[in-house]
Amino acid sequence: MLEEKWTSAKTIVQAPAIFLGLTDAALCELATTCVILTIDFPLSNYLESRKLNVINFNHLREGWS
């Protein structure tokens, strides 16, 4: 069973990562407990720089070619 977590946009926009956008800022919050899979380099770079859980799918593809 999946658990839904709700955070108000007002809370998210106060996060330091808001320069990435509202959705990305929410993903930054989720990255503290979940792994984020993305092709968005600015997002993955930001998460990696903070030692959060992220996998850049493009890095996986490079290994397959």
mmCIF file as Biopython writes it, N, C-alpha, C and O atoms, coordinates in Angstrom:
data_model
#
loop_
_atom_site.group_PDB
_atom_site.id
_atom_site.type_symbol
_atom_site.label_atom_id
_atom_site.label_alt_id
_atom_site.label_comp_id
_atom_site.label_asym_id
_atom_site.label_entity_id
_atom_site.label_seq_id
_atom_site.pdbx_PDB_ins_code
_atom_site.Cartn_x
_atom_site.Cartn_y
_atom_site.Cartn_z
_atom_site.occupancy
_atom_site.B_iso_or_equiv
_atom_site.auth_seq_id
_atom_site.auth_asym_id
_atom_site.pdbx_PDB_model_num
ATOM 1   N N  . MET A ? 1  ? 0.843  -1.176 0.000   1.0 0.0 1  A 1 
ATOM 2   C CA . MET A ? 1  ? 0.000  0.000  0.000   1.0 0.0 1  A 1 
ATOM 3   C C  . MET A ? 1  ? 0.889  1.241  0.000   1.0 0.0 1  A 1 
ATOM 4   O O  . MET A ? 1  ? 1.896  1.283  0.707   1.0 0.0 1  A 1 
ATOM 5   N N  . LEU A ? 2  ? 0.533  2.225  -0.767  1.0 0.0 2  A 1 
ATOM 6   C CA . LEU A ? 2  ? 1.280  3.473  -0.843  1.0 0.0 2  A 1 
ATOM 7   C C  . LEU A ? 2  ? 0.686  4.508  0.099   1.0 0.0 2  A 1 
ATOM 8   O O  . LEU A ? 2  ? -0.525 4.581  0.303   1.0 0.0 2  A 1 
ATOM 9   N N  . GLU A ? 3  ? 1.568  5.288  0.653   1.0 0.0 3  A 1 
ATOM 10  C CA . GLU A ? 3  ? 1.135  6.348  1.554   1.0 0.0 3  A 1 
ATOM 11  C C  . GLU A ? 3  ? 1.209  7.678  0.814   1.0 0.0 3  A 1 
ATOM 12  O O  . GLU A ? 3  ? 2.219  7.979  0.179   1.0 0.0 3  A 1 
ATOM 13  N N  . GLU A ? 4  ? 0.168  8.458  0.890   1.0 0.0 4  A 1 
ATOM 14  C CA . GLU A ? 4  ? 0.157  9.781  0.270   1.0 0.0 4  A 1 
ATOM 15  C C  . GLU A ? 4  ? 0.633  10.812 1.276   1.0 0.0 4  A 1 
ATOM 16  O O  . GLU A ? 4  ? 0.171  10.852 2.416   1.0 0.0 4  A 1 
ATOM 17  N N  . LYS A ? 5  ? 1.565  11.643 0.834   1.0 0.0 5  A 1 
ATOM 18  C CA . LYS A ? 5  ? 2.061  12.713 1.694   1.0 0.0 5  A 1 
ATOM 19  C C  . LYS A ? 5  ? 1.668  14.029 1.052   1.0 0.0 5  A 1 
ATOM 20  O O  . LYS A ? 5  ? 1.926  14.239 -0.133  1.0 0.0 5  A 1 
ATOM 21  N N  . TRP A ? 6  ? 1.059  14.902 1.801   1.0 0.0 6  A 1 
ATOM 22  C CA . TRP A ? 6  ? 0.598  16.187 1.292   1.0 0.0 6  A 1 
ATOM 23  C C  . TRP A ? 6  ? 1.355  17.303 1.995   1.0 0.0 6  A 1 
ATOM 24  O O  . TRP A ? 6  ? 1.453  17.327 3.222   1.0 0.0 6  A 1 
ATOM 25  N N  . THR A ? 7  ? 1.885  18.222 1.204   1.0 0.0 7  A 1 
ATOM 26  C CA . THR A ? 7  ? 2.552  19.419 1.729   1.0 0.0 7  A 1 
ATOM 27  C C  . THR A ? 7  ? 2.008  20.605 0.962   1.0 0.0 7  A 1 
ATOM 28  O O  . THR A ? 7  ? 1.893  20.549 -0.262  1.0 0.0 7  A 1 
ATOM 29  N N  . SER A ? 8  ? 1.677  21.664 1.650   1.0 0.0 8  A 1 
ATOM 30  C CA . SER A ? 8  ? 1.108  22.822 0.973   1.0 0.0 8  A 1 
ATOM 31  C C  . SER A ? 8  ? 2.155  23.495 0.085   1.0 0.0 8  A 1 
ATOM 32  O O  . SER A ? 8  ? 3.348  23.462 0.390   1.0 0.0 8  A 1 
ATOM 33  N N  . ALA A ? 9  ? 1.712  24.097 -1.001  1.0 0.0 9  A 1 
ATOM 34  C CA . ALA A ? 9  ? 2.610  24.827 -1.897  1.0 0.0 9  A 1 
ATOM 35  C C  . ALA A ? 9  ? 3.275  25.975 -1.151  1.0 0.0 9  A 1 
ATOM 36  O O  . ALA A ? 9  ? 4.421  26.320 -1.439  1.0 0.0 9  A 1 
ATOM 37  N N  . LYS A ? 10 ? 2.575  26.563 -0.205  1.0 0.0 10 A 1 
ATOM 38  C CA . LYS A ? 10 ? 3.131  27.667 0.581   1.0 0.0 10 A 1 
ATOM 39  C C  . LYS A ? 10 ? 4.381  27.208 1.343   1.0 0.0 10 A 1 
ATOM 40  O O  . LYS A ? 10 ? 5.363  27.945 1.437   1.0 0.0 10 A 1 
ATOM 41  N N  . THR A ? 11 ? 4.334  26.005 1.877   1.0 0.0 11 A 1 
ATOM 42  C CA . THR A ? 11 ? 5.496  25.452 2.586   1.0 0.0 11 A 1 
ATOM 43  C C  . THR A ? 11 ? 6.628  25.142 1.616   1.0 0.0 11 A 1 
ATOM 44  O O  . THR A ? 11 ? 7.792  25.419 1.905   1.0 0.0 11 A 1 
ATOM 45  N N  . ILE A ? 12 ? 6.288  24.571 0.474   1.0 0.0 12 A 1 
ATOM 46  C CA . ILE A ? 12 ? 7.305  24.185 -0.504  1.0 0.0 12 A 1 
ATOM 47  C C  . ILE A ? 12 ? 8.029  25.396 -1.069  1.0 0.0 12 A 1 
ATOM 48  O O  . ILE A ? 12 ? 9.246  25.356 -1.250  1.0 0.0 12 A 1 
ATOM 49  N N  . VAL A ? 13 ? 7.309  26.464 -1.348  1.0 0.0 13 A 1 
ATOM 50  C CA . VAL A ? 13 ? 7.962  27.640 -1.942  1.0 0.0 13 A 1 
ATOM 51  C C  . VAL A ? 13 ? 8.913  28.323 -0.970  1.0 0.0 13 A 1 
ATOM 52  O O  . VAL A ? 13 ? 9.717  29.158 -1.384  1.0 0.0 13 A 1 
ATOM 53  N N  . GLN A ? 14 ? 8.840  27.991 0.286   1.0 0.0 14 A 1 
ATOM 54  C CA . GLN A ? 14 ? 9.771  28.543 1.263   1.0 0.0 14 A 1 
ATOM 55  C C  . GLN A ? 14 ? 11.059 27.731 1.338   1.0 0.0 14 A 1 
ATOM 56  O O  . GLN A ? 14 ? 12.011 28.131 2.008   1.0 0.0 14 A 1 
ATOM 57  N N  . ALA A ? 15 ? 11.088 26.591 0.652   1.0 0.0 15 A 1 
ATOM 58  C CA . ALA A ? 15 ? 12.281 25.737 0.652   1.0 0.0 15 A 1 
ATOM 59  C C  . ALA A ? 15 ? 13.400 26.386 -0.153  1.0 0.0 15 A 1 
ATOM 60  O O  . ALA A ? 15 ? 13.133 27.134 -1.094  1.0 0.0 15 A 1 
ATOM 61  N N  . PRO A ? 16 ? 14.656 26.105 0.211   1.0 0.0 16 A 1 
ATOM 62  C CA . PRO A ? 16 ? 15.780 26.726 -0.501  1.0 0.0 16 A 1 
ATOM 63  C C  . PRO A ? 16 ? 15.889 26.318 -1.965  1.0 0.0 16 A 1 
ATOM 64  O O  . PRO A ? 16 ? 16.535 27.020 -2.742  1.0 0.0 16 A 1 
ATOM 65  N N  . ALA A ? 17 ? 15.284 25.215 -2.363  1.0 0.0 17 A 1 
ATOM 66  C CA . ALA A ? 17 ? 15.413 24.718 -3.736  1.0 0.0 17 A 1 
ATOM 67  C C  . ALA A ? 17 ? 14.348 25.269 -4.676  1.0 0.0 17 A 1 
ATOM 68  O O  . ALA A ? 17 ? 14.218 24.768 -5.793  1.0 0.0 17 A 1 
ATOM 69  N N  . ILE A ? 18 ? 13.590 26.267 -4.275  1.0 0.0 18 A 1 
ATOM 70  C CA . ILE A ? 18 ? 12.476 26.750 -5.094  1.0 0.0 18 A 1 
ATOM 71  C C  . ILE A ? 18 ? 12.936 27.302 -6.434  1.0 0.0 18 A 1 
ATOM 72  O O  . ILE A ? 18 ? 12.130 27.395 -7.360  1.0 0.0 18 A 1 
ATOM 73  N N  . PHE A ? 19 ? 14.210 27.672 -6.567  1.0 0.0 19 A 1 
ATOM 74  C CA . PHE A ? 19 ? 14.700 28.154 -7.855  1.0 0.0 19 A 1 
ATOM 75  C C  . PHE A ? 19 ? 14.537 27.100 -8.941  1.0 0.0 19 A 1 
ATOM 76  O O  . PHE A ? 19 ? 14.584 27.421 -10.128 1.0 0.0 19 A 1 
ATOM 77  N N  . LEU A ? 20 ? 14.347 25.849 -8.545  1.0 0.0 20 A 1 
ATOM 78  C CA . LEU A ? 20 ? 14.141 24.772 -9.505  1.0 0.0 20 A 1 
ATOM 79  C C  . LEU A ? 20 ? 12.694 24.706 -9.980  1.0 0.0 20 A 1 
ATOM 80  O O  . LEU A ? 20 ? 12.411 24.084 -11.004 1.0 0.0 20 A 1 
ATOM 81  N N  . GLY A ? 21 ? 11.791 25.324 -9.266  1.0 0.0 21 A 1 
ATOM 82  C CA . GLY A ? 21 ? 10.367 25.265 -9.586  1.0 0.0 21 A 1 
ATOM 83  C C  . GLY A ? 21 ? 9.624  24.510 -8.502  1.0 0.0 21 A 1 
ATOM 84  O O  . GLY A ? 21 ? 10.226 23.791 -7.706  1.0 0.0 21 A 1 
ATOM 85  N N  . LEU A ? 22 ? 8.327  24.678 -8.479  1.0 0.0 22 A 1 
ATOM 86  C CA . LEU A ? 22 ? 7.500  24.097 -7.426  1.0 0.0 22 A 1 
ATOM 87  C C  . LEU A ? 22 ? 7.576  22.570 -7.405  1.0 0.0 22 A 1 
ATOM 88  O O  . LEU A ? 22 ? 7.768  21.974 -6.345  1.0 0.0 22 A 1 
ATOM 89  N N  . THR A ? 23 ? 7.428  21.935 -8.566  1.0 0.0 23 A 1 
ATOM 90  C CA . THR A ? 23 ? 7.463  20.473 -8.612  1.0 0.0 23 A 1 
ATOM 91  C C  . THR A ? 23 ? 8.822  19.944 -8.196  1.0 0.0 23 A 1 
ATOM 92  O O  . THR A ? 23 ? 8.910  19.001 -7.410  1.0 0.0 23 A 1 
ATOM 93  N N  . ASP A ? 24 ? 9.889  20.548 -8.719  1.0 0.0 24 A 1 
ATOM 94  C CA . ASP A ? 24 ? 11.227 20.104 -8.350  1.0 0.0 24 A 1 
ATOM 95  C C  . ASP A ? 24 ? 11.511 20.327 -6.872  1.0 0.0 24 A 1 
ATOM 96  O O  . ASP A ? 24 ? 12.182 19.509 -6.242  1.0 0.0 24 A 1 
ATOM 97  N N  . ALA A ? 25 ? 11.016 21.408 -6.318  1.0 0.0 25 A 1 
ATOM 98  C CA . ALA A ? 25 ? 11.196 21.659 -4.889  1.0 0.0 25 A 1 
ATOM 99  C C  . ALA A ? 25 ? 10.490 20.579 -4.068  1.0 0.0 25 A 1 
ATOM 100 O O  . ALA A ? 25 ? 11.005 20.139 -3.041  1.0 0.0 25 A 1 
ATOM 101 N N  . ALA A ? 26 ? 9.319  20.158 -4.523  1.0 0.0 26 A 1 
ATOM 102 C CA . ALA A ? 26 ? 8.610  19.070 -3.838  1.0 0.0 26 A 1 
ATOM 103 C C  . ALA A ? 26 ? 9.397  17.767 -3.959  1.0 0.0 26 A 1 
ATOM 104 O O  . ALA A ? 26 ? 9.461  16.992 -3.005  1.0 0.0 26 A 1 
ATOM 105 N N  . LEU A ? 27 ? 9.996  17.523 -5.125  1.0 0.0 27 A 1 
ATOM 106 C CA . LEU A ? 27 ? 10.816 16.329 -5.298  1.0 0.0 27 A 1 
ATOM 107 C C  . LEU A ? 27 ? 12.044 16.365 -4.395  1.0 0.0 27 A 1 
ATOM 108 O O  . LEU A ? 27 ? 12.484 15.325 -3.905  1.0 0.0 27 A 1 
ATOM 109 N N  . CYS A ? 28 ? 12.591 17.541 -4.175  1.0 0.0 28 A 1 
ATOM 110 C CA . CYS A ? 28 ? 13.733 17.683 -3.260  1.0 0.0 28 A 1 
ATOM 111 C C  . CYS A ? 28 ? 13.343 17.245 -1.855  1.0 0.0 28 A 1 
ATOM 112 O O  . CYS A ? 28 ? 14.124 16.598 -1.157  1.0 0.0 28 A 1 
ATOM 113 N N  . GLU A ? 29 ? 12.154 17.595 -1.453  1.0 0.0 29 A 1 
ATOM 114 C CA . GLU A ? 29 ? 11.672 17.181 -0.136  1.0 0.0 29 A 1 
ATOM 115 C C  . GLU A ? 29 ? 11.499 15.667 -0.086  1.0 0.0 29 A 1 
ATOM 116 O O  . GLU A ? 29 ? 11.864 15.029 0.902   1.0 0.0 29 A 1 
ATOM 117 N N  . LEU A ? 30 ? 10.944 15.093 -1.149  1.0 0.0 30 A 1 
ATOM 118 C CA . LEU A ? 30 ? 10.758 13.643 -1.197  1.0 0.0 30 A 1 
ATOM 119 C C  . LEU A ? 30 ? 12.076 12.889 -1.229  1.0 0.0 30 A 1 
ATOM 120 O O  . LEU A ? 30 ? 12.149 11.756 -0.752  1.0 0.0 30 A 1 
ATOM 121 N N  . ALA A ? 31 ? 13.109 13.492 -1.777  1.0 0.0 31 A 1 
ATOM 122 C CA . ALA A ? 31 ? 14.404 12.819 -1.918  1.0 0.0 31 A 1 
ATOM 123 C C  . ALA A ? 31 ? 15.052 12.498 -0.581  1.0 0.0 31 A 1 
ATOM 124 O O  . ALA A ? 31 ? 16.020 11.739 -0.532  1.0 0.0 31 A 1 
ATOM 125 N N  . THR A ? 32 ? 14.540 13.054 0.487   1.0 0.0 32 A 1 
ATOM 126 C CA . THR A ? 32 ? 15.088 12.720 1.804   1.0 0.0 32 A 1 
ATOM 127 C C  . THR A ? 32 ? 14.673 11.323 2.239   1.0 0.0 32 A 1 
ATOM 128 O O  . THR A ? 32 ? 15.329 10.718 3.086   1.0 0.0 32 A 1 
ATOM 129 N N  . THR A ? 33 ? 13.575 10.799 1.659   1.0 0.0 33 A 1 
ATOM 130 C CA . THR A ? 33 ? 13.093 9.464  2.043   1.0 0.0 33 A 1 
ATOM 131 C C  . THR A ? 33 ? 12.865 8.542  0.851   1.0 0.0 33 A 1 
ATOM 132 O O  . THR A ? 33 ? 12.669 7.342  1.039   1.0 0.0 33 A 1 
ATOM 133 N N  . CYS A ? 34 ? 12.885 9.072  -0.370  1.0 0.0 34 A 1 
ATOM 134 C CA . CYS A ? 34 ? 12.633 8.288  -1.576  1.0 0.0 34 A 1 
ATOM 135 C C  . CYS A ? 34 ? 13.757 8.523  -2.584  1.0 0.0 34 A 1 
ATOM 136 O O  . CYS A ? 34 ? 14.487 9.509  -2.492  1.0 0.0 34 A 1 
ATOM 137 N N  . VAL A ? 35 ? 13.888 7.611  -3.544  1.0 0.0 35 A 1 
ATOM 138 C CA . VAL A ? 35 ? 14.847 7.792  -4.629  1.0 0.0 35 A 1 
ATOM 139 C C  . VAL A ? 35 ? 14.121 8.471  -5.783  1.0 0.0 35 A 1 
ATOM 140 O O  . VAL A ? 35 ? 13.047 8.031  -6.194  1.0 0.0 35 A 1 
ATOM 141 N N  . ILE A ? 36 ? 14.708 9.540  -6.300  1.0 0.0 36 A 1 
ATOM 142 C CA . ILE A ? 36 ? 14.133 10.283 -7.421  1.0 0.0 36 A 1 
ATOM 143 C C  . ILE A ? 36 ? 14.845 9.838  -8.695  1.0 0.0 36 A 1 
ATOM 144 O O  . ILE A ? 36 ? 16.072 9.896  -8.772  1.0 0.0 36 A 1 
ATOM 145 N N  . LEU A ? 37 ? 14.082 9.396  -9.694  1.0 0.0 37 A 1 
ATOM 146 C CA . LEU A ? 37 ? 14.606 9.028  -11.006 1.0 0.0 37 A 1 
ATOM 147 C C  . LEU A ? 37 ? 14.206 10.128 -11.971 1.0 0.0 37 A 1 
ATOM 148 O O  . LEU A ? 37 ? 13.019 10.413 -12.124 1.0 0.0 37 A 1 
ATOM 149 N N  . THR A ? 38 ? 15.187 10.755 -12.629 1.0 0.0 38 A 1 
ATOM 150 C CA . THR A ? 38 ? 14.904 11.919 -13.468 1.0 0.0 38 A 1 
ATOM 151 C C  . THR A ? 38 ? 15.873 11.997 -14.636 1.0 0.0 38 A 1 
ATOM 152 O O  . THR A ? 38 ? 16.937 11.379 -14.607 1.0 0.0 38 A 1 
ATOM 153 N N  . ILE A ? 39 ? 15.509 12.754 -15.662 1.0 0.0 39 A 1 
ATOM 154 C CA . ILE A ? 39 ? 16.449 13.113 -16.725 1.0 0.0 39 A 1 
ATOM 155 C C  . ILE A ? 39 ? 16.792 14.599 -16.635 1.0 0.0 39 A 1 
ATOM 156 O O  . ILE A ? 39 ? 17.495 15.132 -17.494 1.0 0.0 39 A 1 
ATOM 157 N N  . ASP A ? 40 ? 16.302 15.253 -15.612 1.0 0.0 40 A 1 
ATOM 158 C CA . ASP A ? 40 ? 16.492 16.689 -15.407 1.0 0.0 40 A 1 
ATOM 159 C C  . ASP A ? 40 ? 17.840 16.928 -14.721 1.0 0.0 40 A 1 
ATOM 160 O O  . ASP A ? 40 ? 17.977 16.703 -13.519 1.0 0.0 40 A 1 
ATOM 161 N N  . PHE A ? 41 ? 18.840 17.388 -15.494 1.0 0.0 41 A 1 
ATOM 162 C CA . PHE A ? 41 ? 20.179 17.560 -14.933 1.0 0.0 41 A 1 
ATOM 163 C C  . PHE A ? 41 ? 20.238 18.582 -13.803 1.0 0.0 41 A 1 
ATOM 164 O O  . PHE A ? 41 ? 20.847 18.289 -12.773 1.0 0.0 41 A 1 
ATOM 165 N N  . PRO A ? 42 ? 19.633 19.780 -13.939 1.0 0.0 42 A 1 
ATOM 166 C CA . PRO A ? 42 ? 19.712 20.721 -12.809 1.0 0.0 42 A 1 
ATOM 167 C C  . PRO A ? 42 ? 19.150 20.132 -11.515 1.0 0.0 42 A 1 
ATOM 168 O O  . PRO A ? 42 ? 19.709 20.348 -10.439 1.0 0.0 42 A 1 
ATOM 169 N N  . LEU A ? 43 ? 18.050 19.392 -11.617 1.0 0.0 43 A 1 
ATOM 170 C CA . LEU A ? 43 ? 17.468 18.766 -10.437 1.0 0.0 43 A 1 
ATOM 171 C C  . LEU A ? 43 ? 18.397 17.701 -9.881  1.0 0.0 43 A 1 
ATOM 172 O O  . LEU A ? 43 ? 18.684 17.698 -8.683  1.0 0.0 43 A 1 
ATOM 173 N N  . SER A ? 44 ? 18.872 16.799 -10.727 1.0 0.0 44 A 1 
ATOM 174 C CA . SER A ? 44 ? 19.731 15.721 -10.221 1.0 0.0 44 A 1 
ATOM 175 C C  . SER A ? 44 ? 21.041 16.274 -9.666  1.0 0.0 44 A 1 
ATOM 176 O O  . SER A ? 44 ? 21.553 15.772 -8.665  1.0 0.0 44 A 1 
ATOM 177 N N  . ASN A ? 45 ? 21.578 17.297 -10.306 1.0 0.0 45 A 1 
ATOM 178 C CA . ASN A ? 45 ? 22.810 17.912 -9.819  1.0 0.0 45 A 1 
ATOM 179 C C  . ASN A ? 45 ? 22.588 18.528 -8.432  1.0 0.0 45 A 1 
ATOM 180 O O  . ASN A ? 45 ? 23.416 18.364 -7.536  1.0 0.0 45 A 1 
ATOM 181 N N  . TYR A ? 46 ? 21.485 19.225 -8.267  1.0 0.0 46 A 1 
ATOM 182 C CA . TYR A ? 46 ? 21.164 19.835 -6.974  1.0 0.0 46 A 1 
ATOM 183 C C  . TYR A ? 46 ? 21.028 18.760 -5.891  1.0 0.0 46 A 1 
ATOM 184 O O  . TYR A ? 46 ? 21.581 18.895 -4.799  1.0 0.0 46 A 1 
ATOM 185 N N  . LEU A ? 47 ? 20.292 17.701 -6.203  1.0 0.0 47 A 1 
ATOM 186 C CA . LEU A ? 47 ? 20.095 16.637 -5.220  1.0 0.0 47 A 1 
ATOM 187 C C  . LEU A ? 47 ? 21.410 15.934 -4.888  1.0 0.0 47 A 1 
ATOM 188 O O  . LEU A ? 47 ? 21.696 15.662 -3.722  1.0 0.0 47 A 1 
ATOM 189 N N  . GLU A ? 48 ? 22.205 15.643 -5.914  1.0 0.0 48 A 1 
ATOM 190 C CA . GLU A ? 48 ? 23.496 14.995 -5.682  1.0 0.0 48 A 1 
ATOM 191 C C  . GLU A ? 48 ? 24.405 15.864 -4.821  1.0 0.0 48 A 1 
ATOM 192 O O  . GLU A ? 48 ? 25.110 15.354 -3.950  1.0 0.0 48 A 1 
ATOM 193 N N  . SER A ? 49 ? 24.393 17.169 -5.058  1.0 0.0 49 A 1 
ATOM 194 C CA . SER A ? 49 ? 25.263 18.065 -4.288  1.0 0.0 49 A 1 
ATOM 195 C C  . SER A ? 49 ? 24.882 18.103 -2.810  1.0 0.0 49 A 1 
ATOM 196 O O  . SER A ? 49 ? 25.688 18.486 -1.963  1.0 0.0 49 A 1 
ATOM 197 N N  . ARG A ? 50 ? 23.653 17.704 -2.510  1.0 0.0 50 A 1 
ATOM 198 C CA . ARG A ? 50 ? 23.197 17.658 -1.122  1.0 0.0 50 A 1 
ATOM 199 C C  . ARG A ? 50 ? 23.126 16.240 -0.585  1.0 0.0 50 A 1 
ATOM 200 O O  . ARG A ? 50 ? 22.533 15.984 0.463   1.0 0.0 50 A 1 
ATOM 201 N N  . LYS A ? 51 ? 23.747 15.315 -1.326  1.0 0.0 51 A 1 
ATOM 202 C CA . LYS A ? 51 ? 23.821 13.905 -0.914  1.0 0.0 51 A 1 
ATOM 203 C C  . LYS A ? 51 ? 22.440 13.282 -0.698  1.0 0.0 51 A 1 
ATOM 204 O O  . LYS A ? 51 ? 22.246 12.465 0.203   1.0 0.0 51 A 1 
ATOM 205 N N  . LEU A ? 52 ? 21.476 13.688 -1.553  1.0 0.0 52 A 1 
ATOM 206 C CA . LEU A ? 52 ? 20.130 13.131 -1.472  1.0 0.0 52 A 1 
ATOM 207 C C  . LEU A ? 52 ? 19.984 12.008 -2.493  1.0 0.0 52 A 1 
ATOM 208 O O  . LEU A ? 52 ? 20.858 11.818 -3.339  1.0 0.0 52 A 1 
ATOM 209 N N  . ASN A ? 53 ? 18.890 11.268 -2.416  1.0 0.0 53 A 1 
ATOM 210 C CA . ASN A ? 53 ? 18.665 10.069 -3.213  1.0 0.0 53 A 1 
ATOM 211 C C  . ASN A ? 53 ? 18.182 10.412 -4.612  1.0 0.0 53 A 1 
ATOM 212 O O  . ASN A ? 53 ? 17.026 10.794 -4.794  1.0 0.0 53 A 1 
ATOM 213 N N  . VAL A ? 54 ? 19.060 10.278 -5.606  1.0 0.0 54 A 1 
ATOM 214 C CA . VAL A ? 54 ? 18.683 10.599 -6.977  1.0 0.0 54 A 1 
ATOM 215 C C  . VAL A ? 54 ? 19.452 9.719  -7.948  1.0 0.0 54 A 1 
ATOM 216 O O  . VAL A ? 54 ? 20.611 9.376  -7.715  1.0 0.0 54 A 1 
ATOM 217 N N  . ILE A ? 55 ? 18.790 9.361  -9.040  1.0 0.0 55 A 1 
ATOM 218 C CA . ILE A ? 55 ? 19.415 8.661  -10.162 1.0 0.0 55 A 1 
ATOM 219 C C  . ILE A ? 55 ? 19.058 9.440  -11.412 1.0 0.0 55 A 1 
ATOM 220 O O  . ILE A ? 55 ? 17.881 9.654  -11.701 1.0 0.0 55 A 1 
ATOM 221 N N  . ASN A ? 56 ? 20.073 9.864  -12.154 1.0 0.0 56 A 1 
ATOM 222 C CA . ASN A ? 56 ? 19.832 10.527 -13.430 1.0 0.0 56 A 1 
ATOM 223 C C  . ASN A ? 56 ? 19.753 9.441  -14.493 1.0 0.0 56 A 1 
ATOM 224 O O  . ASN A ? 56 ? 20.738 8.748  -14.747 1.0 0.0 56 A 1 
ATOM 225 N N  . PHE A ? 57 ? 18.596 9.288  -15.110 1.0 0.0 57 A 1 
ATOM 226 C CA . PHE A ? 57 ? 18.374 8.224  -16.082 1.0 0.0 57 A 1 
ATOM 227 C C  . PHE A ? 57 ? 19.347 8.312  -17.250 1.0 0.0 57 A 1 
ATOM 228 O O  . PHE A ? 57 ? 19.726 7.282  -17.808 1.0 0.0 57 A 1 
ATOM 229 N N  . ASN A ? 58 ? 19.757 9.508  -17.631 1.0 0.0 58 A 1 
ATOM 230 C CA . ASN A ? 58 ? 20.715 9.654  -18.732 1.0 0.0 58 A 1 
ATOM 231 C C  . ASN A ? 58 ? 22.046 8.993  -18.395 1.0 0.0 58 A 1 
ATOM 232 O O  . ASN A ? 58 ? 22.719 8.477  -19.287 1.0 0.0 58 A 1 
ATOM 233 N N  . HIS A ? 59 ? 22.436 9.001  -17.127 1.0 0.0 59 A 1 
ATOM 234 C CA . HIS A ? 59 ? 23.664 8.331  -16.729 1.0 0.0 59 A 1 
ATOM 235 C C  . HIS A ? 59 ? 23.532 6.823  -16.876 1.0 0.0 59 A 1 
ATOM 236 O O  . HIS A ? 59 ? 24.504 6.148  -17.214 1.0 0.0 59 A 1 
ATOM 237 N N  . LEU A ? 60 ? 22.353 6.292  -16.631 1.0 0.0 60 A 1 
ATOM 238 C CA . LEU A ? 60 ? 22.110 4.870  -16.832 1.0 0.0 60 A 1 
ATOM 239 C C  . LEU A ? 60 ? 22.180 4.504  -18.310 1.0 0.0 60 A 1 
ATOM 240 O O  . LEU A ? 60 ? 22.759 3.482  -18.678 1.0 0.0 60 A 1 
ATOM 241 N N  . ARG A ? 61 ? 21.585 5.349  -19.155 1.0 0.0 61 A 1 
ATOM 242 C CA . ARG A ? 61 ? 21.595 5.091  -20.600 1.0 0.0 61 A 1 
ATOM 243 C C  . ARG A ? 61 ? 23.003 5.077  -21.160 1.0 0.0 61 A 1 
ATOM 244 O O  . ARG A ? 61 ? 23.310 4.275  -22.041 1.0 0.0 61 A 1 
ATOM 245 N N  . GLU A ? 62 ? 23.872 5.960  -20.658 1.0 0.0 62 A 1 
ATOM 246 C CA . GLU A ? 62 ? 25.247 6.012  -21.140 1.0 0.0 62 A 1 
ATOM 247 C C  . GLU A ? 62 ? 25.959 4.679  -20.915 1.0 0.0 62 A 1 
ATOM 248 O O  . GLU A ? 62 ? 26.797 4.280  -21.724 1.0 0.0 62 A 1 
ATOM 249 N N  . GLY A ? 63 ? 25.636 4.002  -19.843 1.0 0.0 63 A 1 
ATOM 250 C CA . GLY A ? 63 ? 26.239 2.711  -19.546 1.0 0.0 63 A 1 
ATOM 251 C C  . GLY A ? 63 ? 25.735 1.597  -20.439 1.0 0.0 63 A 1 
ATOM 252 O O  . GLY A ? 63 ? 26.408 0.577  -20.586 1.0 0.0 63 A 1 
ATOM 253 N N  . TRP A ? 64 ? 24.562 1.767  -21.043 1.0 0.0 64 A 1 
ATOM 254 C CA . TRP A ? 64 ? 23.976 0.739  -21.889 1.0 0.0 64 A 1 
ATOM 255 C C  . TRP A ? 64 ? 24.412 0.834  -23.341 1.0 0.0 64 A 1 
ATOM 256 O O  . TRP A ? 64 ? 24.223 -0.115 -24.102 1.0 0.0 64 A 1 
ATOM 257 N N  . SER A ? 65 ? 24.997 1.969  -23.745 1.0 0.0 65 A 1 
ATOM 258 C CA . SER A ? 65 ? 25.338 2.114  -25.164 1.0 0.0 65 A 1 
ATOM 259 C C  . SER A ? 65 ? 26.756 1.685  -25.445 1.0 0.0 65 A 1 
ATOM 260 O O  . SER A ? 65 ? 27.203 1.743  -26.590 1.0 0.0 65 A 1 
#
